[in-house]
């Protein structure tokens, strides 16, 4: 195995453990802002995957992995925005019906 691949794999594994430890320590009140921040980071990852995929000339494995990375990143971004939107809907005030108070008579 090339040395650069081993270095990248080592950094990836350390990042996974660090991310897991950081995320498990976040209180539930901060989950919505944290998800918005992670969506921005995922967007940056998608741009990086697009750049690397575009530069993959002649290497089919890199091209396939790049396409998979772009697809997975876009699924993560779209899903994150949907979940964040749903969570923010919970904080909006509900409008009362036009007939007056709830419960009526």
ZAKOLKOL-443937 format. One record per atom (N, C-alpha, C, CB): residue in three letters; residue number from 1; x, z, y. Coordinates in nm, 3 decimals. Glycine has a CB too. Layout:
REC  residuo  num       px       pz       py
REC      ALA  NUM        X        Z        Y
...
***
This chain:
REC  residuo  num       px       pz       py
REC      UNK    1    0.083    0.000   -0.119
REC      UNK    1    0.000    0.000    0.000
REC      UNK    1    0.088    0.000    0.125
REC      UNK    1   -0.095    0.122    0.000
REC      UNK    2    0.050   -0.077    0.225
REC      UNK    2    0.127   -0.076    0.349
REC      UNK    2    0.118    0.061    0.418
REC      UNK    2    0.077   -0.188    0.444
REC      UNK    3    0.223    0.095    0.488
REC      UNK    3    0.230    0.225    0.554
REC      UNK    3    0.123    0.240    0.662
REC      UNK    3    0.368    0.245    0.616
REC      UNK    4    0.094    0.132    0.734
REC      UNK    4   -0.008    0.141    0.840
REC      UNK    4   -0.146    0.169    0.781
REC      UNK    4   -0.011    0.010    0.922
REC      UNK    5   -0.175    0.113    0.664
REC      UNK    5   -0.304    0.140    0.600
REC      UNK    5   -0.315    0.287    0.561
REC      UNK    5   -0.324    0.050    0.478
REC      UNK    6   -0.209    0.342    0.506
REC      UNK    6   -0.209    0.484    0.470
REC      UNK    6   -0.224    0.573    0.593
REC      UNK    6   -0.080    0.520    0.395
REC      UNK    7   -0.157    0.539    0.702
REC      UNK    7   -0.171    0.615    0.826
REC      UNK    7   -0.314    0.610    0.878
REC      UNK    7   -0.074    0.563    0.933
REC      UNK    8   -0.374    0.491    0.878
REC      UNK    8   -0.512    0.477    0.924
REC      UNK    8   -0.608    0.553    0.835
REC      UNK    8   -0.551    0.330    0.929
REC      UNK    9   -0.588    0.550    0.705
REC      UNK    9   -0.672    0.624    0.612
REC      UNK    9   -0.658    0.774    0.634
REC      UNK    9   -0.637    0.588    0.466
REC      UNK   10   -0.538    0.820    0.657
REC      UNK   10   -0.511    0.961    0.684
REC      UNK   10   -0.584    1.006    0.812
REC      UNK   10   -0.360    0.986    0.697
REC      UNK   11   -0.576    0.926    0.917
REC      UNK   11   -0.644    0.959    1.043
REC      UNK   11   -0.795    0.958    1.024
REC      UNK   11   -0.604    0.859    1.154
REC      UNK   12   -0.846    0.863    0.947
REC      UNK   12   -0.990    0.854    0.922
REC      UNK   12   -1.040    0.979    0.849
REC      UNK   12   -1.023    0.728    0.840
REC      UNK   13   -0.968    1.023    0.748
REC      UNK   13   -1.010    1.141    0.671
REC      UNK   13   -1.005    1.266    0.759
REC      UNK   13   -0.920    1.159    0.546
REC      UNK   14   -0.900    1.280    0.839
REC      UNK   14   -0.893    1.394    0.931
REC      UNK   14   -1.006    1.392    1.034
REC      UNK   14   -0.758    1.395    1.003
REC      UNK   15   -1.041    1.273    1.083
REC      UNK   15   -1.151    1.260    1.178
REC      UNK   15   -1.284    1.298    1.114
REC      UNK   15   -1.159    1.118    1.233
REC      UNK   16   -1.302    1.263    0.986
REC      UNK   16   -1.426    1.302    0.917
REC      UNK   16   -1.439    1.453    0.908
REC      UNK   16   -1.430    1.241    0.776
REC      UNK   17   -1.332    1.520    0.866
REC      UNK   17   -1.337    1.667    0.855
REC      UNK   17   -1.356    1.732    0.992
REC      UNK   17   -1.208    1.719    0.789
REC      UNK   18   -1.287    1.682    1.093
REC      UNK   18   -1.301    1.739    1.227
REC      UNK   18   -1.443    1.718    1.280
REC      UNK   18   -1.200    1.675    1.323
REC      UNK   19   -1.497    1.598    1.264
REC      UNK   19   -1.634    1.571    1.308
REC      UNK   19   -1.735    1.658    1.238
REC      UNK   19   -1.668    1.426    1.284
REC      UNK   20   -1.718    1.678    1.109
REC      UNK   20   -1.811    1.764    1.034
REC      UNK   20   -1.806    1.907    1.086
REC      UNK   20   -1.777    1.761    0.883
REC      UNK   21   -1.688    1.958    1.109
REC      UNK   21   -1.674    2.095    1.158
REC      UNK   21   -1.733    2.111    1.298
REC      UNK   21   -1.528    2.136    1.159
REC      UNK   22   -1.712    2.013    1.383
REC      UNK   22   -1.765    2.021    1.520
REC      UNK   22   -1.918    2.014    1.519
REC      UNK   22   -1.706    1.908    1.607
REC      UNK   23   -1.974    1.920    1.443
REC      UNK   23   -2.119    1.901    1.443
REC      UNK   23   -2.192    2.021    1.383
REC      UNK   23   -2.154    1.775    1.365
REC      UNK   24   -2.137    2.084    1.282
REC      UNK   24   -2.206    2.198    1.220
REC      UNK   24   -2.206    2.320    1.310
REC      UNK   24   -2.141    2.233    1.087
REC      UNK   25   -2.123    2.324    1.413
REC      UNK   25   -2.117    2.438    1.504
REC      UNK   25   -2.205    2.420    1.628
REC      UNK   25   -1.974    2.462    1.547
REC      UNK   26   -2.275    2.309    1.641
REC      UNK   26   -2.356    2.281    1.759
REC      UNK   26   -2.492    2.350    1.745
REC      UNK   26   -2.374    2.127    1.780
REC      UNK   27   -2.534    2.426    1.848
REC      UNK   27   -2.667    2.488    1.841
REC      UNK   27   -2.778    2.382    1.851
REC      UNK   27   -2.684    2.592    1.954
REC      UNK   28   -2.895    2.409    1.792
REC      UNK   28   -3.003    2.309    1.792
REC      UNK   28   -3.047    2.265    1.932
REC      UNK   28   -3.123    2.365    1.719
REC      UNK   29   -3.032    2.350    2.032
REC      UNK   29   -3.074    2.315    2.167
REC      UNK   29   -2.993    2.198    2.224
REC      UNK   29   -3.060    2.436    2.259
REC      UNK   30   -2.872    2.179    2.175
REC      UNK   30   -2.785    2.074    2.228
REC      UNK   30   -2.787    1.946    2.145
REC      UNK   30   -2.645    2.125    2.237
REC      UNK   31   -2.872    1.938    2.044
REC      UNK   31   -2.870    1.820    1.957
REC      UNK   31   -2.908    1.692    2.030
REC      UNK   31   -2.964    1.841    1.841
REC      UNK   32   -3.009    1.697    2.119
REC      UNK   32   -3.051    1.575    2.188
REC      UNK   32   -2.942    1.520    2.280
REC      UNK   32   -3.177    1.602    2.269
REC      UNK   33   -2.880    1.604    2.366
REC      UNK   33   -2.770    1.548    2.448
REC      UNK   33   -2.652    1.502    2.363
REC      UNK   33   -2.723    1.653    2.549
REC      UNK   34   -2.626    1.572    2.254
REC      UNK   34   -2.515    1.533    2.167
REC      UNK   34   -2.543    1.398    2.102
REC      UNK   34   -2.490    1.640    2.060
REC      UNK   35   -2.669    1.375    2.063
REC      UNK   35   -2.703    1.246    2.002
REC      UNK   35   -2.687    1.133    2.102
REC      UNK   35   -2.847    1.249    1.948
REC      UNK   36   -2.723    1.158    2.228
REC      UNK   36   -2.707    1.054    2.329
REC      UNK   36   -2.560    1.020    2.348
REC      UNK   36   -2.769    1.099    2.463
REC      UNK   37   -2.476    1.122    2.346
REC      UNK   37   -2.331    1.098    2.357
REC      UNK   37   -2.276    1.025    2.237
REC      UNK   37   -2.257    1.229    2.374
REC      UNK   38   -2.324    1.061    2.119
REC      UNK   38   -2.275    0.994    1.998
REC      UNK   38   -2.323    0.850    1.992
REC      UNK   38   -2.319    1.070    1.873
REC      UNK   39   -2.438    0.820    2.051
REC      UNK   39   -2.484    0.681    2.057
REC      UNK   39   -2.390    0.598    2.143
REC      UNK   39   -2.628    0.673    2.113
REC      UNK   40   -2.341    0.657    2.252
REC      UNK   40   -2.246    0.585    2.336
REC      UNK   40   -2.116    0.558    2.260
REC      UNK   40   -2.216    0.665    2.466
REC      UNK   41   -2.070    0.657    2.184
REC      UNK   41   -1.949    0.640    2.105
REC      UNK   41   -1.971    0.533    1.997
REC      UNK   41   -1.905    0.774    2.040
REC      UNK   42   -2.089    0.532    1.936
REC      UNK   42   -2.118    0.430    1.835
REC      UNK   42   -2.118    0.291    1.897
REC      UNK   42   -2.254    0.458    1.769
REC      UNK   43   -2.167    0.281    2.020
REC      UNK   43   -2.165    0.153    2.089
REC      UNK   43   -2.023    0.104    2.110
REC      UNK   43   -2.236    0.164    2.223
REC      UNK   44   -1.932    0.196    2.145
REC      UNK   44   -1.792    0.160    2.161
REC      UNK   44   -1.734    0.114    2.027
REC      UNK   44   -1.711    0.279    2.217
REC      UNK   45   -1.774    0.181    1.919
REC      UNK   45   -1.727    0.142    1.785
REC      UNK   45   -1.774    0.002    1.749
REC      UNK   45   -1.775    0.242    1.680
REC      UNK   46   -1.897   -0.032    1.788
REC      UNK   46   -1.950   -0.166    1.760
REC      UNK   46   -1.868   -0.271    1.835
REC      UNK   46   -2.100   -0.175    1.799
REC      UNK   47   -1.835   -0.242    1.960
REC      UNK   47   -1.754   -0.337    2.037
REC      UNK   47   -1.618   -0.356    1.970
REC      UNK   47   -1.737   -0.288    2.184
REC      UNK   48   -1.557   -0.245    1.926
REC      UNK   48   -1.427   -0.254    1.857
REC      UNK   48   -1.438   -0.334    1.729
REC      UNK   48   -1.374   -0.116    1.827
REC      UNK   49   -1.545   -0.313    1.653
REC      UNK   49   -1.564   -0.388    1.529
REC      UNK   49   -1.584   -0.536    1.557
REC      UNK   49   -1.685   -0.332    1.451
REC      UNK   50   -1.654   -0.568    1.666
REC      UNK   50   -1.672   -0.709    1.703
REC      UNK   50   -1.538   -0.774    1.738
REC      UNK   50   -1.769   -0.721    1.822
REC      UNK   51   -1.455   -0.701    1.812
REC      UNK   51   -1.325   -0.757    1.852
REC      UNK   51   -1.238   -0.781    1.729
REC      UNK   51   -1.253   -0.662    1.950
REC      UNK   52   -1.234   -0.683    1.639
REC      UNK   52   -1.152   -0.698    1.519
REC      UNK   52   -1.205   -0.809    1.429
REC      UNK   52   -1.146   -0.565    1.442
REC      UNK   53   -1.337   -0.818    1.417
REC      UNK   53   -1.396   -0.923    1.334
REC      UNK   53   -1.366   -1.061    1.393
REC      UNK   53   -1.549   -0.902    1.321
REC      UNK   54   -1.372   -1.072    1.524
REC      UNK   54   -1.344   -1.201    1.588
REC      UNK   54   -1.198   -1.241    1.569
REC      UNK   54   -1.378   -1.195    1.738
REC      UNK   55   -1.110   -1.142    1.558
REC      UNK   55   -0.967   -1.172    1.544
REC      UNK   55   -0.927   -1.195    1.398
REC      UNK   55   -0.883   -1.058    1.601
REC      UNK   56   -1.018   -1.178    1.305
REC      UNK   56   -0.987   -1.193    1.162
REC      UNK   56   -0.981   -1.341    1.126
REC      UNK   56   -1.092   -1.120    1.073
REC      UNK   57   -0.864   -1.399    1.141
REC      UNK   57   -0.848   -1.540    1.107
REC      UNK   57   -0.776   -1.551    0.973
REC      UNK   57   -0.770   -1.617    1.218
REC      UNK   58   -0.845   -1.606    0.877
REC      UNK   58   -0.783   -1.632    0.748
REC      UNK   58   -0.793   -1.520    0.647
REC      UNK   58   -0.643   -1.663    0.768
REC      UNK   59   -0.826   -1.397    0.688
REC      UNK   59   -0.835   -1.286    0.593
REC      UNK   59   -0.982   -1.255    0.568
REC      UNK   59   -0.759   -1.161    0.646
REC      UNK   60   -1.031   -1.293    0.451
REC      UNK   60   -1.172   -1.277    0.417
REC      UNK   60   -1.211   -1.131    0.407
REC      UNK   60   -1.203   -1.348    0.287
REC      UNK   61   -1.125   -1.046    0.354
REC      UNK   61   -1.157   -0.904    0.339
REC      UNK   61   -1.180   -0.838    0.475
REC      UNK   61   -1.044   -0.831    0.264
REC      UNK   62   -1.094   -0.868    0.572
REC      UNK   62   -1.112   -0.812    0.705
REC      UNK   62   -1.240   -0.863    0.768
REC      UNK   62   -0.992   -0.846    0.795
REC      UNK   63   -1.271   -0.989    0.748
REC      UNK   63   -1.394   -1.047    0.801
REC      UNK   63   -1.517   -0.978    0.742
REC      UNK   63   -1.399   -1.197    0.772
REC      UNK   64   -1.519   -0.958    0.611
REC      UNK   64   -1.632   -0.892    0.544
REC      UNK   64   -1.645   -0.748    0.592
REC      UNK   64   -1.615   -0.896    0.390
REC      UNK   65   -1.533   -0.675    0.596
REC      UNK   65   -1.538   -0.536    0.643
REC      UNK   65   -1.581   -0.527    0.789
REC      UNK   65   -1.402   -0.470    0.624
REC      UNK   66   -1.539   -0.624    0.870
REC      UNK   66   -1.580   -0.627    1.010
REC      UNK   66   -1.729   -0.649    1.026
REC      UNK   66   -1.504   -0.734    1.084
REC      UNK   67   -1.784   -0.740    0.949
REC      UNK   67   -1.929   -0.766    0.955
REC      UNK   67   -2.006   -0.644    0.909
REC      UNK   67   -1.966   -0.889    0.869
REC      UNK   68   -1.959   -0.579    0.803
REC      UNK   68   -2.025   -0.456    0.755
REC      UNK   68   -2.015   -0.347    0.863
REC      UNK   68   -1.960   -0.407    0.622
REC      UNK   69   -1.900   -0.334    0.928
REC      UNK   69   -1.883   -0.233    1.033
REC      UNK   69   -1.977   -0.259    1.150
REC      UNK   69   -1.738   -0.230    1.081
REC      UNK   70   -1.991   -0.384    1.190
REC      UNK   70   -2.082   -0.417    1.300
REC      UNK   70   -2.226   -0.385    1.260
REC      UNK   70   -2.068   -0.567    1.339
REC      UNK   71   -2.266   -0.423    1.140
REC      UNK   71   -2.403   -0.397    1.094
REC      UNK   71   -2.431   -0.247    1.088
REC      UNK   71   -2.427   -0.461    0.957
REC      UNK   72   -2.340   -0.171    1.027
REC      UNK   72   -2.361   -0.026    1.016
REC      UNK   72   -2.362    0.041    1.154
REC      UNK   72   -2.252    0.036    0.928
REC      UNK   73   -2.274   -0.003    1.241
REC      UNK   73   -2.270    0.054    1.376
REC      UNK   73   -2.398    0.026    1.452
REC      UNK   73   -2.152   -0.001    1.453
REC      UNK   74   -2.451   -0.094    1.440
REC      UNK   74   -2.576   -0.127    1.510
REC      UNK   74   -2.695   -0.050    1.453
REC      UNK   74   -2.603   -0.278    1.502
REC      UNK   75   -2.696   -0.030    1.322
REC      UNK   75   -2.802    0.052    1.262
REC      UNK   75   -2.793    0.194    1.316
REC      UNK   75   -2.792    0.052    1.105
REC      UNK   76   -2.671    0.246    1.328
REC      UNK   76   -2.651    0.382    1.379
REC      UNK   76   -2.696    0.392    1.525
REC      UNK   76   -2.503    0.422    1.366
REC      UNK   77   -2.660    0.294    1.606
REC      UNK   77   -2.698    0.297    1.748
REC      UNK   77   -2.850    0.288    1.762
REC      UNK   77   -2.630    0.180    1.825
REC      UNK   78   -2.913    0.194    1.695
REC      UNK   78   -3.058    0.177    1.707
REC      UNK   78   -3.132    0.300    1.655
REC      UNK   78   -3.103    0.051    1.631
REC      UNK   79   -3.090    0.350    1.541
REC      UNK   79   -3.155    0.470    1.486
REC      UNK   79   -3.136    0.591    1.575
REC      UNK   79   -3.102    0.500    1.348
REC      UNK   80   -3.018    0.605    1.632
REC      UNK   80   -2.992    0.717    1.722
REC      UNK   80   -3.079    0.712    1.846
REC      UNK   80   -2.846    0.718    1.762
REC      UNK   81   -3.094    0.593    1.903
REC      UNK   81   -3.181    0.582    2.020
REC      UNK   81   -3.326    0.609    1.985
REC      UNK   81   -3.168    0.444    2.082
REC      UNK   82   -3.372    0.565    1.869
REC      UNK   82   -3.510    0.593    1.829
REC      UNK   82   -3.533    0.742    1.810
REC      UNK   82   -3.544    0.519    1.700
REC      UNK   83   -3.440    0.810    1.745
REC      UNK   83   -3.454    0.954    1.723
REC      UNK   83   -3.446    1.029    1.855
REC      UNK   83   -3.346    1.005    1.626
REC      UNK   84   -3.354    0.990    1.944
REC      UNK   84   -3.343    1.055    2.074
REC      UNK   84   -3.470    1.036    2.154
REC      UNK   84   -3.223    1.001    2.152
REC      UNK   85   -3.526    0.916    2.152
REC      UNK   85   -3.651    0.890    2.224
REC      UNK   85   -3.764    0.976    2.169
REC      UNK   85   -3.688    0.742    2.214
REC      UNK   86   -3.771    0.989    2.039
REC      UNK   86   -3.876    1.072    1.977
REC      UNK   86   -3.859    1.219    2.016
REC      UNK   86   -3.875    1.056    1.824
REC      UNK   87   -3.734    1.266    2.019
REC      UNK   87   -3.709    1.405    2.056
REC      UNK   87   -3.744    1.429    2.203
REC      UNK   87   -3.563    1.443    2.030
REC      UNK   88   -3.713    1.334    2.290
REC      UNK   88   -3.744    1.351    2.432
REC      UNK   88   -3.895    1.345    2.457
REC      UNK   88   -3.674    1.244    2.514
REC      UNK   89   -3.970    1.275    2.374
REC      UNK   89   -4.116    1.272    2.387
REC      UNK   89   -4.176    1.411    2.369
REC      UNK   89   -4.178    1.175    2.284
REC      UNK   90   -4.111    1.496    2.292
REC      UNK   90   -4.163    1.631    2.269
REC      UNK   90   -4.159    1.715    2.396
REC      UNK   90   -4.083    1.699    2.158
REC      UNK   91   -4.074    1.680    2.493
REC      UNK   91   -4.060    1.759    2.614
REC      UNK   91   -4.150    1.710    2.728
REC      UNK   91   -3.917    1.758    2.659
REC      UNK   92   -4.219    1.600    2.709
REC      UNK   92   -4.308    1.550    2.813
REC      UNK   92   -4.439    1.627    2.811
REC      UNK   92   -4.334    1.399    2.796
REC      UNK   93   -4.498    1.643    2.930
REC      UNK   93   -4.626    1.713    2.938
REC      UNK   93   -4.737    1.625    2.884
REC      UNK   93   -4.656    1.755    3.084
REC      UNK   94   -4.827    1.690    2.813
REC      UNK   94   -4.942    1.616    2.761
REC      UNK   94   -5.050    1.610    2.867
REC      UNK   94   -4.997    1.682    2.632
REC      UNK   95   -5.114    1.494    2.881
REC      UNK   95   -5.221    1.480    2.978
REC      UNK   95   -5.352    1.522    2.914
REC      UNK   95   -5.230    1.335    3.030
REC      UNK   96   -5.434    1.591    2.994
REC      UNK   96   -5.564    1.636    2.943
REC      UNK   96   -5.663    1.522    2.953
REC      UNK   96   -5.615    1.760    3.021
REC      UNK   97   -5.765    1.526    2.866
REC      UNK   97   -5.867    1.420    2.871
REC      UNK   97   -5.941    1.421    3.004
REC      UNK   97   -5.966    1.435    2.755
REC      UNK   98   -6.001    1.309    3.041
REC      UNK   98   -6.069    1.294    3.170
REC      UNK   98   -6.192    1.382    3.181
REC      UNK   98   -6.108    1.150    3.191
REC      UNK   99   -6.247    1.431    3.071
REC      UNK   99   -6.370    1.510    3.072
REC      UNK   99   -6.351    1.653    3.118
REC      UNK   99   -6.430    1.511    2.936
REC      UNK  100   -6.233    1.696    3.149
REC      UNK  100   -6.214    1.835    3.197
REC      UNK  100   -6.126    1.912    3.099
REC      UNK  100   -6.350    1.906    3.215
REC      UNK  101   -6.162    2.040    3.082
REC      UNK  101   -6.081    2.128    2.998
REC      UNK  101   -6.099    2.095    2.851
REC      UNK  101   -6.117    2.273    3.022
REC      UNK  102   -5.997    2.128    2.774
REC      UNK  102   -6.007    2.108    2.631
REC      UNK  102   -6.096    2.217    2.573
REC      UNK  102   -5.865    2.109    2.564
REC      UNK  103   -6.163    2.188    2.467
REC      UNK  103   -6.248    2.289    2.402
REC      UNK  103   -6.391    2.283    2.453
REC      UNK  103   -6.191    2.428    2.425
REC      UNK  104   -6.411    2.229    2.573
REC      UNK  104   -6.543    2.202    2.626
REC      UNK  104   -6.637    2.320    2.630
REC      UNK  104   -6.605    2.096    2.549
REC      UNK  105   -6.744    2.311    2.556
REC      UNK  105   -6.855    2.402    2.570
REC      UNK  105   -6.852    2.514    2.476
REC      UNK  105   -6.978    2.334    2.554
***
